Amino acid sequence: MTSIASDRELAGRLFPGFPIERFEPIEGGWTVATYEVNEGWILQLPRSDGSAELLRSQIQILPQLARELSAPVPLPERASSDPPAMLYRKLEGMPADRAPDGIWPERLGRSLYDLHLVPPEVVGLRPVPPGAIRDRLRERVTRLSGAVRPLLSAEEAGRADELVRAFLDDDRMWTFATCLIHGDLAAEHILVGEGGDLAGILDWEELGIGDPASDFAWVLEATPDQGERALAAYGGAPDAAFRERARFLAALIPWDDVEHHGARPGPSLERALDEVRARLP
């Protein structure tokens, strides 16, 4: 039985009152298997034990976020906890990097303002100091370097080391106020409707306590005009080093892609490496 067939069979057992007709996989998720079911429904199932815990957490947290944020988020209407699975109504829209002009940047900035003000305790988390975020980032960079450096030239690897050293060793970068963040806010997770309004924010697996600049890293780097509009609607940069941190965190985005594609050399890996090189100092 293929993984798609076994997932369909599992969904039928978990949601017996929900007859399944159409069952189409949606590519792109690294932690969960995502399917469009029938007309207008999305099903998510975990790919591993680790992702099972993340999905179980989302099932509990998303209804709370829906009450706090102005942007639509996936709202589980049918859910299972063991094994975790959720069905929610599809949010219609296109990724932000293909979106028409409109008010979505302003809506995004205000939604991030709402999110960053949510007390961590509302979703069962405790505040974390910036020093702990620094340590966590250092560990992440060490892991990613193991995947990225062997694929770079000696000169490029030296520049990558300097990029990391200059950022992590600069105490100016670590005086910000931590807050609740999305943690993985890339183009495919920001949905925009045909009229240019914000249609939803997806994929909350990385929700946690962190640096507010991380939620602006992609939009400020990839779409600077829209990023500036989003930041203005947010209320401006909340501290002096905010933009520098956003730039560094944007530079790390393709490092994650290299790690993900590293076991399967091909065009995706080469594109990710090109992005890594383009963002080196």
C-alpha positions as a LaTeX table, in Angstrom:
\begin{tabular}{lrrr}
\hline
Residue & $x$ (\AA) & $y$ (\AA) & $z$ (\AA) \\
\hline
Met1 & 0.00 & 0.00 & 0.00 \\
Thr2 & 1.39 & 3.43 & $-0.94$ \\
Ser3 & 1.79 & 6.14 & 1.71 \\
Ile4 & $-1.07$ & 8.10 & 0.09 \\
Ala5 & $-3.34$ & 5.06 & 0.18 \\
Ser6 & $-2.41$ & 4.28 & 3.79 \\
Asp7 & $-3.02$ & 7.93 & 4.78 \\
Arg8 & $-6.42$ & 7.82 & 3.09 \\
Glu9 & $-7.28$ & 4.62 & 4.94 \\
Leu10 & $-6.14$ & 6.19 & 8.24 \\
Ala11 & $-8.24$ & 9.31 & 7.62 \\
Gly12 & $-11.28$ & 7.14 & 6.98 \\
Arg13 & $-10.78$ & 5.39 & 10.31 \\
Leu14 & $-10.16$ & 8.61 & 12.26 \\
Phe15 & $-13.12$ & 10.50 & 10.75 \\
Pro16 & $-15.78$ & 7.86 & 9.99 \\
Gly17 & $-18.51$ & 10.49 & 9.72 \\
Phe18 & $-16.64$ & 12.32 & 6.96 \\
Pro19 & $-16.95$ & 10.40 & 3.66 \\
Ile20 & $-13.78$ & 10.84 & 1.59 \\
Glu21 & $-14.16$ & 11.21 & $-2.17$ \\
Arg22 & $-11.28$ & 13.37 & $-3.44$ \\
Phe23 & $-7.88$ & 12.88 & $-1.73$ \\
Glu24 & $-5.05$ & 14.87 & $-3.34$ \\
Pro25 & $-1.57$ & 15.37 & $-1.78$ \\
Ile26 & $-0.24$ & 18.92 & $-1.44$ \\
Glu27 & 3.52 & 19.04 & $-1.84$ \\
Gly28 & 5.92 & 21.13 & 0.20 \\
Gly29 & 5.42 & 20.25 & 3.85 \\
Trp30 & 8.47 & 18.90 & 5.65 \\
Thr31 & 6.90 & 17.88 & 8.96 \\
Val32 & 3.31 & 16.94 & 8.09 \\
Ala33 & 1.59 & 15.24 & 5.17 \\
Thr34 & $-1.06$ & 17.58 & 3.77 \\
Tyr35 & $-3.98$ & 16.61 & 1.54 \\
Glu36 & $-6.86$ & 18.44 & $-0.08$ \\
Val37 & $-9.94$ & 16.37 & 0.71 \\
Asn38 & $-13.20$ & 16.56 & $-1.22$ \\
Glu39 & $-13.96$ & 20.20 & $-2.03$ \\
Gly40 & $-12.52$ & 22.83 & 0.29 \\
Trp41 & $-11.07$ & 20.75 & 3.13 \\
Ile42 & $-7.44$ & 20.27 & 4.20 \\
Leu43 & $-6.23$ & 17.21 & 6.11 \\
Gln44 & $-2.92$ & 17.11 & 7.95 \\
Leu45 & $-1.19$ & 14.00 & 9.30 \\
Pro46 & 2.25 & 13.75 & 10.97 \\
Arg47 & 5.26 & 12.31 & 9.16 \\
Ser48 & 7.15 & 11.31 & 12.32 \\
Asp49 & 6.89 & 11.05 & 16.10 \\
Gly50 & 8.38 & 14.54 & 16.45 \\
Ser51 & 5.94 & 16.06 & 14.01 \\
Ala52 & 3.09 & 14.25 & 15.80 \\
Glu53 & 3.77 & 16.34 & 18.89 \\
Leu54 & 3.89 & 19.53 & 16.80 \\
Leu55 & 0.56 & 18.70 & 15.15 \\
Arg56 & $-1.02$ & 17.82 & 18.49 \\
Ser57 & 0.10 & 21.19 & 19.83 \\
Gln58 & $-1.36$ & 23.01 & 16.80 \\
Ile59 & $-4.73$ & 21.35 & 17.32 \\
Gln60 & $-4.84$ & 22.86 & 20.81 \\
Ile61 & $-3.33$ & 26.26 & 20.01 \\
Leu62 & $-4.93$ & 27.29 & 16.69 \\
Pro63 & $-8.41$ & 27.98 & 18.14 \\
Gln64 & $-6.78$ & 30.28 & 20.71 \\
Leu65 & $-4.78$ & 32.10 & 18.02 \\
Ala66 & $-7.91$ & 32.54 & 15.92 \\
Arg67 & $-9.39$ & 34.55 & 18.79 \\
Glu68 & $-6.30$ & 36.74 & 19.15 \\
Leu69 & $-5.30$ & 37.53 & 15.55 \\
Ser70 & $-6.93$ & 39.64 & 12.88 \\
Ala71 & $-5.62$ & 37.30 & 10.13 \\
Pro72 & $-7.44$ & 34.03 & 9.39 \\
Val73 & $-5.60$ & 30.90 & 10.53 \\
Pro74 & $-6.43$ & 27.21 & 9.99 \\
Leu75 & $-9.19$ & 26.29 & 12.44 \\
Pro76 & $-9.52$ & 22.55 & 13.17 \\
Glu77 & $-13.16$ & 21.55 & 12.78 \\
Arg78 & $-12.47$ & 17.83 & 13.13 \\
Ala79 & $-9.46$ & 16.53 & 15.01 \\
Ser80 & $-7.92$ & 13.41 & 16.49 \\
Ser81 & $-5.32$ & 13.42 & 19.24 \\
Asp82 & $-4.04$ & 9.82 & 19.06 \\
Pro83 & $-2.81$ & 9.68 & 16.40 \\
Pro84 & $-2.98$ & 13.43 & 15.83 \\
Ala85 & $-4.78$ & 14.60 & 12.71 \\
Met86 & $-6.86$ & 17.61 & 11.81 \\
Leu87 & $-9.34$ & 18.66 & 9.17 \\
Tyr88 & $-9.92$ & 22.36 & 8.50 \\
Arg89 & $-11.62$ & 24.39 & 5.82 \\
Lys90 & $-9.20$ & 25.49 & 3.13 \\
Leu91 & $-8.08$ & 29.12 & 3.19 \\
Glu92 & $-8.24$ & 30.33 & $-0.41$ \\
Gly93 & $-5.34$ & 32.43 & $-1.65$ \\
Met94 & $-1.95$ & 32.48 & $-3.35$ \\
Pro95 & 1.56 & 32.65 & $-1.84$ \\
Ala96 & 2.71 & 36.18 & $-1.08$ \\
Asp97 & 5.54 & 36.07 & $-3.63$ \\
Arg98 & 2.96 & 35.66 & $-6.41$ \\
Ala99 & 0.35 & 38.00 & $-4.96$ \\
Pro100 & $-1.12$ & 41.12 & $-6.56$ \\
Asp101 & $-0.61$ & 44.50 & $-4.94$ \\
Gly102 & $-3.12$ & 45.33 & $-2.27$ \\
Ile103 & $-3.40$ & 45.89 & 1.46 \\
Trp104 & $-1.95$ & 42.50 & 2.46 \\
Pro105 & 1.36 & 43.98 & 3.76 \\
Glu106 & $-0.49$ & 46.29 & 6.13 \\
Arg107 & $-2.75$ & 43.45 & 7.25 \\
Leu108 & 0.31 & 41.26 & 7.81 \\
Gly109 & 2.05 & 43.91 & 9.90 \\
Arg110 & $-1.00$ & 44.38 & 12.10 \\
Ser111 & $-1.47$ & 40.63 & 12.49 \\
Leu112 & 2.15 & 40.26 & 13.58 \\
Tyr113 & 1.65 & 43.10 & 16.03 \\
Asp114 & $-1.31$ & 41.17 & 17.48 \\
Leu115 & 0.67 & 37.93 & 17.61 \\
His116 & 3.73 & 39.45 & 19.26 \\
Leu117 & 1.53 & 40.93 & 22.00 \\
Val118 & $-0.12$ & 37.61 & 22.91 \\
Pro119 & 1.09 & 36.60 & 26.39 \\
Pro120 & 3.00 & 33.30 & 26.01 \\
Glu121 & 0.99 & 31.81 & 28.86 \\
Val122 & $-2.15$ & 32.00 & 26.68 \\
Val123 & $-0.76$ & 29.12 & 24.59 \\
Gly124 & 0.93 & 27.34 & 27.47 \\
Leu125 & 4.44 & 28.76 & 27.03 \\
Arg126 & 6.73 & 30.70 & 29.36 \\
Pro127 & 8.81 & 33.79 & 28.50 \\
Val128 & 12.39 & 33.11 & 27.38 \\
Pro129 & 15.27 & 35.65 & 27.65 \\
Pro130 & 17.21 & 36.73 & 24.53 \\
Gly131 & 20.32 & 34.92 & 25.79 \\
Ala132 & 18.49 & 31.62 & 25.48 \\
Ile133 & 17.44 & 32.54 & 21.93 \\
Arg134 & 21.11 & 33.28 & 21.16 \\
Asp135 & 22.17 & 29.85 & 22.47 \\
Arg136 & 19.42 & 28.16 & 20.49 \\
Leu137 & 20.45 & 29.98 & 17.31 \\
Arg138 & 24.10 & 29.06 & 17.87 \\
Glu139 & 23.13 & 25.39 & 18.07 \\
Arg140 & 21.02 & 25.70 & 14.93 \\
Val141 & 23.82 & 27.38 & 12.99 \\
Thr142 & 26.31 & 24.71 & 14.09 \\
Arg143 & 23.97 & 22.01 & 12.78 \\
Leu144 & 23.29 & 23.83 & 9.51 \\
Ser145 & 26.98 & 24.53 & 8.96 \\
Gly146 & 27.58 & 20.79 & 8.92 \\
Ala147 & 25.31 & 20.55 & 5.88 \\
Val148 & 26.31 & 23.78 & 4.12 \\
Arg149 & 30.09 & 24.26 & 4.55 \\
Pro150 & 31.18 & 21.02 & 2.77 \\
Leu151 & 29.32 & 22.19 & $-0.34$ \\
Leu152 & 31.02 & 25.61 & $-0.47$ \\
Ser153 & 34.49 & 26.57 & $-1.65$ \\
Ala154 & 37.09 & 27.33 & 1.02 \\
Glu155 & 36.70 & 31.05 & 0.34 \\
Glu156 & 32.88 & 30.86 & 0.56 \\
Ala157 & 33.05 & 28.79 & 3.75 \\
Gly158 & 35.30 & 31.46 & 5.29 \\
Arg159 & 32.78 & 34.15 & 4.42 \\
Ala160 & 29.99 & 32.03 & 5.91 \\
Asp161 & 31.98 & 31.66 & 9.13 \\
Glu162 & 32.56 & 35.40 & 9.27 \\
Leu163 & 28.85 & 36.09 & 8.73 \\
Val164 & 27.95 & 33.87 & 11.66 \\
Arg165 & 30.74 & 35.06 & 13.95 \\
Ala166 & 30.02 & 38.75 & 13.36 \\
Phe167 & 26.38 & 38.26 & 14.27 \\
Leu168 & 26.42 & 35.80 & 17.16 \\
Asp169 & 29.36 & 37.46 & 18.92 \\
Asp170 & 27.86 & 40.97 & 18.74 \\
Asp171 & 26.22 & 41.71 & 22.10 \\
Arg172 & 24.25 & 44.59 & 20.52 \\
Met173 & 22.05 & 42.03 & 18.81 \\
Trp174 & 20.83 & 40.41 & 22.00 \\
Thr175 & 18.99 & 43.11 & 23.95 \\
Phe176 & 15.56 & 42.76 & 22.33 \\
Ala177 & 12.30 & 41.76 & 24.02 \\
Thr178 & 11.32 & 38.19 & 23.14 \\
Cys179 & 7.71 & 37.38 & 22.26 \\
Leu180 & 5.41 & 34.77 & 20.75 \\
Ile181 & 6.40 & 34.32 & 17.07 \\
His182 & 5.24 & 32.30 & 14.06 \\
Gly183 & 8.82 & 31.16 & 13.49 \\
Asp184 & 8.58 & 30.15 & 9.81 \\
Leu185 & 6.91 & 33.02 & 7.99 \\
Ala186 & 7.87 & 32.47 & 4.34 \\
Ala187 & 5.97 & 33.25 & 1.13 \\
Glu188 & 4.06 & 29.95 & 1.02 \\
His189 & 2.74 & 30.52 & 4.54 \\
Ile190 & 1.26 & 33.96 & 3.76 \\
Leu191 & $-1.88$ & 33.64 & 1.64 \\
Val192 & $-3.21$ & 36.59 & $-0.35$ \\
Gly193 & $-6.57$ & 36.78 & $-2.09$ \\
Glu194 & $-7.11$ & 37.89 & $-5.69$ \\
Gly195 & $-8.04$ & 41.37 & $-4.48$ \\
Gly196 & $-4.75$ & 41.78 & $-2.62$ \\
Asp197 & $-6.05$ & 41.32 & 0.91 \\
Leu198 & $-4.48$ & 38.94 & 3.43 \\
Ala199 & $-6.34$ & 35.64 & 3.18 \\
Gly200 & $-4.58$ & 33.71 & 5.92 \\
Ile201 & $-1.39$ & 32.64 & 7.67 \\
Leu202 & $-0.55$ & 28.93 & 7.51 \\
Asp203 & 1.79 & 26.35 & 9.07 \\
Trp204 & 2.17 & 27.15 & 12.76 \\
Glu205 & 4.44 & 24.19 & 13.61 \\
Glu206 & 7.29 & 26.49 & 14.69 \\
Leu207 & 5.20 & 28.71 & 16.95 \\
Gly208 & 7.25 & 29.57 & 20.02 \\
Ile209 & 9.07 & 32.25 & 21.95 \\
Gly210 & 11.71 & 34.06 & 19.93 \\
Asp211 & 12.96 & 37.17 & 18.20 \\
Pro212 & 10.21 & 39.30 & 16.60 \\
Ala213 & 12.63 & 40.11 & 13.76 \\
Ser214 & 12.41 & 36.50 & 12.58 \\
Asp215 & 8.79 & 37.01 & 11.48 \\
Phe216 & 9.93 & 39.91 & 9.25 \\
Ala217 & 13.04 & 38.22 & 7.84 \\
Trp218 & 11.49 & 36.90 & 4.63 \\
Val219 & 9.20 & 39.82 & 3.80 \\
Leu220 & 11.89 & 42.50 & 4.35 \\
Glu221 & 14.49 & 40.58 & 2.31 \\
Ala222 & 12.40 & 39.14 & $-0.53$ \\
Thr223 & 9.82 & 41.91 & $-1.03$ \\
Pro224 & 11.41 & 45.06 & 0.46 \\
Asp225 & 8.64 & 47.48 & $-0.52$ \\
Gln226 & 5.92 & 45.30 & 0.97 \\
Gly227 & 8.17 & 44.52 & 3.92 \\
Glu228 & 8.57 & 48.20 & 4.74 \\
Arg229 & 4.82 & 48.68 & 4.54 \\
Ala230 & 4.26 & 45.70 & 6.85 \\
Leu231 & 6.82 & 47.05 & 9.31 \\
Ala232 & 5.22 & 50.50 & 9.26 \\
Ala233 & 1.81 & 48.97 & 10.03 \\
Tyr234 & 3.47 & 47.02 & 12.84 \\
Gly235 & 4.59 & 50.30 & 14.36 \\
Gly236 & 8.16 & 50.40 & 13.10 \\
Ala237 & 11.27 & 48.54 & 14.22 \\
Pro238 & 10.96 & 47.99 & 17.99 \\
Asp239 & 14.73 & 48.21 & 18.65 \\
Ala240 & 17.89 & 49.54 & 17.02 \\
Ala241 & 19.28 & 46.18 & 15.82 \\
Phe242 & 15.95 & 44.82 & 14.52 \\
Arg243 & 16.75 & 45.19 & 10.82 \\
Glu244 & 20.25 & 43.70 & 11.20 \\
Arg245 & 18.80 & 40.64 & 12.91 \\
Ala246 & 16.14 & 40.31 & 10.21 \\
Arg247 & 18.85 & 40.42 & 7.52 \\
Phe248 & 20.92 & 37.72 & 9.20 \\
Leu249 & 17.91 & 35.47 & 9.78 \\
Ala250 & 16.92 & 35.92 & 6.12 \\
Ala251 & 20.43 & 34.84 & 5.11 \\
Leu252 & 19.92 & 31.60 & 7.04 \\
Ile253 & 16.69 & 30.64 & 5.24 \\
Pro254 & 18.47 & 28.90 & 2.32 \\
Trp255 & 20.74 & 27.08 & 4.80 \\
Asp256 & 17.64 & 25.22 & 5.98 \\
Asp257 & 16.84 & 24.38 & 2.35 \\
Val258 & 20.35 & 23.00 & 1.80 \\
Glu259 & 20.02 & 20.79 & 4.87 \\
His260 & 16.64 & 19.55 & 3.67 \\
His261 & 17.75 & 18.82 & 0.08 \\
Gly262 & 21.31 & 17.72 & 0.90 \\
Ala263 & 20.57 & 14.01 & 0.74 \\
Arg264 & 19.11 & 14.38 & $-2.77$ \\
Pro265 & 21.49 & 16.33 & $-5.05$ \\
Gly266 & 19.67 & 18.05 & $-7.87$ \\
Pro267 & 18.19 & 21.38 & $-9.02$ \\
Ser268 & 16.55 & 22.15 & $-5.65$ \\
Leu269 & 19.83 & 21.76 & $-3.82$ \\
Glu270 & 21.70 & 23.87 & $-6.38$ \\
Arg271 & 19.11 & 26.65 & $-6.14$ \\
Ala272 & 19.43 & 26.64 & $-2.36$ \\
Leu273 & 23.24 & 26.81 & $-2.59$ \\
Asp274 & 23.01 & 29.72 & $-5.04$ \\
Glu275 & 20.85 & 31.53 & $-2.47$ \\
Val276 & 23.34 & 30.81 & 0.31 \\
Arg277 & 26.18 & 32.26 & $-1.81$ \\
Ala278 & 24.13 & 35.31 & $-2.80$ \\
Arg279 & 23.58 & 36.24 & 0.86 \\
Leu280 & 27.18 & 35.88 & 2.05 \\
Pro281 & 28.97 & 39.12 & 2.98 \\
\hline
\end{tabular}
